[in-house]
Amino acid sequence: MSEPTIRSLGATLTDTGVEFAVWSRNAERIELCVFDAEGKKEVVRLPLERDGDEHHLFVKHAKQGMRYGLRAHGTYDPDKGLWFDPSKLLIDPYAKEIDRPFQYDPRLGTVGEDTQDLIPKAIVSRDVTVAPAKPLFQPGGLIYEIAVRPFTMLHPDIPGTQRGTLAALAHPSIIAHLKRLRVDAVELMPITAWIDERHLPPLGLSNGWGYNPVAFMALDPRLVPGGMKELRETVAALHAEGIAVILDLVFNHSGESDRHGPTLSLRGLDNPTYFRHQPDQSGTLVNDTGTGNTVACDQPATRRLIVDSLRHFVRNAGIDGFRFDLATVLGRGSKGFDPESMTLRTMLADETLRDRIMIAEPWDIGPGGYQLGNFPTPFLEWNDRARDDLRRFWRGDAGIGNLATILGGSSSIFGSDGRTQTRSVNFLAAHDGFTLMDLVSYENKHNEANGENNRDGHNENFSWNNGIEGRTEDQSILRKRRIDIEAMLSTLFATRGTIMLTAGDEGGRSQQGNNNAYCQDNAITWMDWKALDEELIGHTALLAGLRRRFAAFGDMDFFKGDGDVVWFSSTGEPMSIPDWEAPNAGLLGMAIATQDRDRGRSTRLAILFNRTGGDLPVTLPTTETDGWSLLSTAGETPAGGQIAVAARSVSFFVET
């Protein structure tokens, strides 16, 4: 007996027409609504034929470019989790192109109100595959996190029509900047179609980050007006320069929010299947995400949608990998998070996906949601403990032992189960939270512009202001802030594992103290290229060069203690227990064995971290060679046996 044919979901274009297929277990029937070329007038409504939980219809002579939507019939009883309302035009979950962005309107959540004039129309498109290739990015490299619109809106070299779009990333000036920083991969914040949270329009605000998705495959026309062709060409341009592309995707919730939110797609097609609900309370949505709903990733239909979405971006654009927002949700089932969940295992075993870079944000806000270190290999994981402890070290309230742990790859987190390699993504700042400049310029958040009376955003940022809160013209304070940023960047680039830098942190970008700027699609988040600090950019480029030159930094193995690392004190001797336990210790030395790729030889690096406010005399470890040379923007400068390490600094020396 032959295996049953698995029908592709969505709109499949053939030589003679289009096959439409939609999954819904609970809908009584589903209709296909075909629209005119402008997507304004419905020209025909056709019933889909039911085959088990799939509803399908072949439309003969239908062509590429046809605009369509769906309507689902059934019981409307939100208290039982049923939201079937045929007045609501719905986006096909498998739509790969839409004709305009989503815009919030209260009618989208009002039962009986027809919404075909409000909802974007899906567009029938033809897949164009790219030649299969291995991912360019390897763990241990530098990831550069980019919000496409803020990153490109003010760049003076980018043509006005291209600013704020994905295509701008292929501009020679952008690529030159990325190559100067030796970026190994760009990580693009969400570029798929999203909708504003309903509280934003009355405040005159809009979601500029995209973490409120509706269609998991369709690119948002505001960021990617050229659709998959624009994505494919941008990826190819970056690949040609040796830069990989990672997409930040949101599968943990949808923009349909809580029971007062809009009905746009999954809710209207099969709410009981696609979303998690409280046990024995089928009308109460689980909110493990803080957005009002939680996608039920353990359901086979949802799992298929997620995996098909990932395949789509790899096959049709050549994407190198993915970062998953609130990734704990991906592994959740009825009993909580399971690192061996079927969804995670399917993603890692899939033939198209198994060699892709997978990065987890390893938490959500639900019970047992914090799962740092618990994702299955080969997932990399955002390490917020390293972020906080690096900040606290330079603020002065974390010990040098914490710093050493991070420099070595956080084995206490990622090696506790016997694994011998780190999977840590180390970072100092990300899109949510303070920028690196704001971290040393503000003791407190300043989110008044968000319209929530400064209640939103994290309250504990482990930040400091160097004497004045926020903006100042005091040159001595500005100099202190730059020194602190240089020290923290140096520390980040010296850590073992993968590292991430958020766009603009290399040049002192500020968000005026706003640590939750998702709703500021304006000058607060737009990167002012002319105002970037060239001295800081040069320092970051130096660090990137050192990291690329010396192999030990990108090594994913934990230190073994067989000569690969020596922790030393100001005397040049190995650290003693009292040295480690000294409560006010302000200096740590690290000597590591490494390959020097530029010279083609084995050598050692000595790195000195001085967080105190004064210069410190230090004796470098003894060496059988000619000694040590300081690595800086001036090149290699011979260093004597005893040196003075500048206050609030990190110094790099190579054995000569």
N, C-alpha and C positions, 0 to 999 in steps of 0.2 A: 504494500500500500504506500503510495507516494505521500510526501510531506505536504501539508496544506500550504498554499501560496500566501506569503505575508504581503499584504497590500501596503504600498507606501501611503502614509497619511499626508494630508494637505492637498495641493493642486499639482498634479503630475501632467506635464505637457507631453503630448504624443504627436505623431505625424497627422493624425486625423481628428484630434480634439484634446479635451482635458478631462482627466479622471480626478474627481473630487472625493476625498475620504476624510471622515471626521469620527473621532472616538467619543462615545458617550454611553454609559450604561443606564443612566437614569432618565434620560430624555425620552419622551414618548415619540417624538419625531423631530427631524431637523430639516430646515429648508435652506436652499441656496438662493441668494438674492444677487442677481446680475445687474450691474449699473452701466450707465453710458460712459463714454470715454473721459468725461470730466468727473465721474464719480458722484454726480449729484442726483441723477434721476434713475430710479429703479425701473428697469425695462422688462424684467421677467423674474418670476419666483418659481422655483422648481423644488419638488419634494425629493429628498434623498431616500434611497432604498436601504432598509435595515438588514444587516447580516450579523447577528449576534450583537456585540457592542459597537460594531462599526457601521457607519452610515455612509453610503457611497452613491455616486452618480457619474456616468460618463456623458459629457456634453459634446456632441459631435460638432465639428467645425469651430469650436471655441479656439481662440488664438492667444498667443503671448500678448500681455498687456491688458487683458480683460480684468475689469475691476469687479470685486465681489465681496459679499459678507454673508453671515449666517444668522439664522433665527432658530431658537430651540423652544419646543413646546413641551409642556408638562405641568406638574403641580407647582404652584407658587405658595410656599409655606416656609418662610425663613426660620420659624421656630423649630422646624424639622430639618433645616439645612437645605431646603429646596428653593431655588431662585429662578425657576423657569418662567420667563416672561417674553413672549414672542414680540412684544413691542421694542425690545432691545436688539439692535443690530450688534452682532458679535464679530470680533476679529478671529479668524482661523488661527489656532495656536501654532500651526505650521506655516503661517504666512512668512514669506522671505522678503517681501517688499510691500510697503504701504505708500499711499499717495500723499499723505501729509502727516504732520505730527499730531499726537493726542493733545487735546486741551480740555481741562476740567470744566464741567458744567453741572450744576445740581440736578438737572434733568437726567443725567446718566445714572443716578441712583433712585429715581422716582418711578415706582411701579406704574405701568400703563402708559408712560410717556414714550412716544416713538423717538428713537435717537439716531435715525439713519443720517440726519443732517449734521450730527456731531461726530460720528465715528469715522475715522479714516477707513478707506477701502483697501482690502488686500489686492495686490496686483499679481496676476499669473506671470511667472518668470521662468526662464530656462536656466538650469544649472550649467555653469561653465567650470569644469574641474581644472585643477592645476596639477602639474607633474608631482608625484609623491617625492618627498625629500625628508631627510632626517632633520630634527629641530636644530637650529643654529646655536641655541643657548645650552650651556652646560651648568649644572649646579656649581656654585662657587663664584659665579660671575656677578656683574653689577647690573641691577635692574633699575630703570629710571621710570618712576610713576608719573603719568601724564594725564591731565584732564584736557581733552583736545581743544575745547573752545577757549578756556582761560589761557592756555599755553600759547595760542596763536593769534588771539584777537588784536594784540597791540604790537606784533612784530613789524618793524618798519620795512623789512624787505619783502614781505608777503603781499601779493596783490589783494586789494580790498575785497574782491569777490571770492577769494579763497580763504580769507581769515575766518577762524572759527570752525573750519572744516577739517576732516581727516586728511584730505589731499595736501594740506599745508605741511604735513609732516614729511612729505617727500621733497619739499623745497630745499635747494642747495644750502641755504643759510641755516635751516634747522638741522640738516644732516651734518653740516660742519660743526655745529655746536655739540651734537651728540658724539661725534667722533673725537672732538677735543677732550671730552670727558671720558672717552673710551667706554661708552655705554655698550653693554653686551645685549641687552634686551630692553625695549620699551614696554611698559605695562600700561595699557590703555584703560582708563576708567570707563564705565559702561557707555557703549555706543549703540546699544539696541534700544528699541522704541520704549519710551517711558511717559508717564503722566505726572503732573504736579499733584502733590498732596492737597487735599481740599481746603486746608486752612491758609494756603499761600496766596491764591488770587485775591481774596479780600484785603490782604496786606500789601498788595502791589508787588509781590515777590514771585519767583519761579524757581523750580528745582534746576540747578545748573550742573549737578553731578550725575544724574541719571540712575540713581539707586532706587528706582520705583518702577519696575518694568511691567509691561503689558504683554508684548510679543517677544519671545525669547530668541527668535531668529531674525526678525525684521530689523534692519538698521534704521536708526532715527534720522529722518530727512533733514533735521536741523544740523546734525553733525556730519552726515554722510549723504549729501544730496545725490551723489552719483551711484548710490546703492552698492551692490556687491562688486561691481566693476571698479569703483573708487577704492574699496577696501583691498581688492586683489592687486591693483596697481600700486597702492601705497605700500603694501607688504612687500611686493617685488622690489620696489625702490629701496626700501630699508634692507632687505636681504642682500641686495647687490653691494651694500656697504658693510655687510657682515653683522647687521643688527637684527636680532630676532624680535618677534612681535607676540606679546602675551595679552589676551583679552581678560578683563575683569568682568565676570558674569554673575548675575544675581538669579539664583534658582530658589532662594529661601522664602520668598514671598512674591505677591503680585501687587500691582498698583490698585487693585480692587479693594484693598484696605479691610476695615471691619464691616459689620452689618449695615453701617450707614454710608458705606462707600459706593462707588460706581460699579455697574455691571457691564463689563467690557469684553470678556472672553471666557476664561476658565470657570468663573463663578456661574455664568449663564449657561454653560454647556454641561457641567457636571460638578457642582460644588461639593457634594459628599465625597467624590473620588479625589479631586485635585487638592483639597485643603484638609488640614488636620482639625478635628473637633474634639471637645472634651468627651471622655467616656460617659455614655448614657445621657449625654446632652448634645444631641445631633445638631442643635441650632446654635451652639456656642463655639465659636472659633478659638482654637489655640493660638496664643500670641507669643511664641518663643522668639519673635524677631523684633518686637516693639513697633511693628507697622500695622497691626490689626489682624493679620492672618499669617499662617505658616503653611507653605506648600508641603503636601504629603509625598515626600520623595520616595517613600518605600512602596507606593502603589505602582504596579507594573505599568500602567498607562503613563504615569508621571515619569517613571524611570526611562521609559522609551522616549518620551519627549526630550528629556535632558540629554540622553546619549545621542539622539538624532541631531539635536542642536549643536553639540560639540563636533560631531562628524561633519556637519554642514560647513562649519568654519574651517576645519582642517582641509577637507576635500576641495572646497570651492574658493578658498583664499590662501591656503598654506600657512595657517596660524600655527605658531610653534608651541603654544601652551596656554594655560588658563589659570586665573586666580579666582577663587570661589568665595564670595562674600558670605559671612556667617555660615561657614562650611559645615559646622556641626549638624545643621538641618539636613544636609545630604545623607548623613548616617543615622538619622533618627528613625525609630520605629515605635511600636506601642510601648516598649519597655525602656526607651531612652536611646542614647547614642550607642552605636555598635560599629567599631572600626572594621568589622568584617561584614558589614551590611551588604545586601545584594546590589544596591545601587553603587556603592564605592567599588565593589569587586567587579561589577560590569564595566564601569568606566576604565578601570585599570587593565582589564583583560581584552577589551575591544581591539580588534586588529588595527583599526585606524587610529586609535587613541593611545595605545599602550606605550608608545615611545614619546608621548607629549609631556611637556613640563606641567606638573600639577601643583598648585600652591593653595594651601588652605588658610583662611582666616579661622583659626581653630576654636571658635566660641560662638554661642548665641546667648540670649538672656533667659532661656528656659531652664528647668531643673537639670542639673548635671551638664550644663551647657559649656563649661570651660574645659576644653579638651587639648590644651597645648601639650605636644609630645606624644599624643595617642593616635594620630592618624597613621594609616598603613604606609609602609615604604611603597613607592618612592615619593610620596607627597612631601613637598617642602611646606614649612609652616611659618607664618608670621609670628615672630617672637616678641610679644609685648613685654615680657619680663625683662628681656635684654634692653628693650627701649627704656623702660622705667629705671632700671638699675644703672644704665649708662648716664641718664640724666641725673640721677641721685648721686652718682660718683662725682660728677663735676659740680653739682650743687654743694657737695660736701657732707652728705648724710648717708652714704653707703660705703661699705668697707672695700679695701683693695681686693679681698677675696672674691667679692662679687664680680669685680672687673676681670680678674683672672679667669673666672669661670666662663664669662662671655667671650673673652679673647680666645679661649680654647674650644669654642663651639657649643657651649652649654650642655656638657655631657650629663650633668645632673638631671636634665630634662629629657634629652634625646637619647641618652645611653642607659637609662635606668632599667630598661627591659632587656639589656644585653646587646642592643644594636651598637655597632662600632663606628658609625658615621653620623655626623650631625646632619640634620635636615632643617636647620635654623635659617630663617630669613631675618637678618639683623637690620634694624633701622632705628633712626632717631626720631623721625617724624613721618607722618603719612598724610593723606588727604584730610582725614578727620583728626582734629586736634590742632595744636599750635603749629605754625611753620617754625623752622629752626631759628629764624631771626626773632620771632615773637617769643620763643622759649626763653631767650636771654634778655627780653625787653619788657615782659609783663609777668607780674606775680599772679595776676588773676585774669580770668577770661573777660572779654568785653563783647558780648553778643547782642547788645541792645538793638542793633539793626535788624535782627531776626524777628522782632515783633513779639517775643515771648518774655519780655521783662528780664532778660538775662538768665532765665531758668534753664534753658537748653544747654547742651554741651557738658563735657566733663568738668568737674570742679577741681579735681586734683591732677595737675599737669606736671608737677615736680619742676616748676619753672622758677626763674628769678629775673630781676629787672636791672641789675647792676647800678642801682641807685636812684633811678627815676622811672616811673611807670609810663611806658609807651614812648611816643615820639619825643625827641629832644634834639637840640642843636649843640649840646655839650660834647665837644670833640673827645674829651677824655673818656666819657661814658660810651660813646660810639666806638672808640678804640677797644675798650674792654669787651664790648659785645662781639666785635670782630674776632678778638683773640679767643674768646670762649667758643665761638662757632668753629674756628680753625682747629681748636683742640678736640672738640667733639667729632668733627669730620675725620680728623686723623685717627681717632679711636675707632670709629666705625670702620674705616678702611683697613684697620689692622686686625679686625676680627676674623676668625676662621668660620667659613661657611659662605652662604650667599648673602649679599648685601643689597639694600634698596635705598635709593635716594629719590625724594620727591622733587619734581621739577621746580626750579627756582631756589631751592635751599642752597644750591651751590653759589648763589649770587646775592643772598640776603633778602629774598622776597618776604614781604610782610602782608598779613591780612588784618592789620590794625587791631590785633588782639582777639579777633574772632576765631574761636576754636571749633565752630560748627557751621562753616560757611557754605553749606550745601545749597542754600536758597539765595545766594548772592551772586547772581549772574551779572556782574558789574565790576567796577574798578577795585572792589575789595579782593576779588579773586583773580582778576585778569593780570597776567604777568607783564609788568612794565619793563621791557627789555632795556630801555635807555637808562633805567635807574639801577640796574644790577651792578653789584660791586665787583669790578674787574679783578681786584686783588684776591677776593674770595674765590672767584672762578679759577684764577691761576693756581691757587692753593689746592683746590679740588682736582684740577687737572694733574698737578704733581702727584697727589695721592693715588689717582687712578693709574698713572704711569708706574708707580711703585708696585701697586697691586698686580698690574699686568706683568711686570718684570719678574717679581719674586713669587714662585709657585706656591709657597707655603700658605699664603693668605687664602687662596682658593681651594686648598686641600680640604676635603670633607671628612677625613679621618680625625678622630680625637687624638690628642697628644697621648703618646704611650709612656713617656718618661724614660726612654732609652737613649737620651741625648738629643731628642728632637726639640726639647724646650728646657730652658733653665730660667727660673724666676730669681731675680737677684735684687739686693738692696743697694743703698747708696754706696756701700763699701765695695761693690763688685762681687761680693760673696753670695752664695745661694741663700735664699730667704730662710730664716729660722722660724720656729713656731711663734716666739715672741714678736718677730717682725710681722707675721701675718695677723696676729691678734692685737697689735698696737691700735688703740681706739682712734688716735688722731693721725694715723699714717697717711701721708700725702703723696708718696712717691712709690712707683712700682717699675721695676725693670724686667724686661722679657728678652731673652736671647733665643732665637729659633734657627734651626737648620733649614736650609732651603736651596732650591735650584735658582740660579741667576740665569734667566732665559736670555738676557742680552749678551752675557759673557760666555754662556755655555759651560758653566761650572757649578760645583757645589760651594756653598759659602754659609755664613751666618749673618743674621741681622740682629742688632740690639735696638730695642725700642724702649724709650723712657717716658713715663707718664707722670707729670708733676702738676697736681691740682692745687698746690698751695699758692698763696699770693706773693711768694718771694722766690728768687733764684736759689737753686740748691746745688751744692758741690756733689758730684757723683764720680766714682771710679768705675770705669767700664771693665767687664770681665777680662781676665788675662787671655791672651791668644798666642798661638804658635806662629802666627803670620806677622806681617808688618804693623798690625794694629787695626784701628778703626778709622773710617771716614764718614763724615756727616753728609747725609743726603738731603739736599734742599733745592730750591729753585736755582741756586747758583751752581749746581752740580755736586761733585764729590769733593769735600774739603777734609784733609787729614785732621784727626782729632788726637789730642794728647791723652795720657793715661788718666788724668783727672780733668773733668770738664764742668762747666756751670750750665745746668739745665734751667732755661728761662721759666719764670712763673707762668702758670696756667698754659702749659704747652705739652706737646708730644714731639719727641725728637727721634729720628731714624738714623741708624748708623749701620754701615756694611763693613764686614771684615775684609781687609785689603791684603 
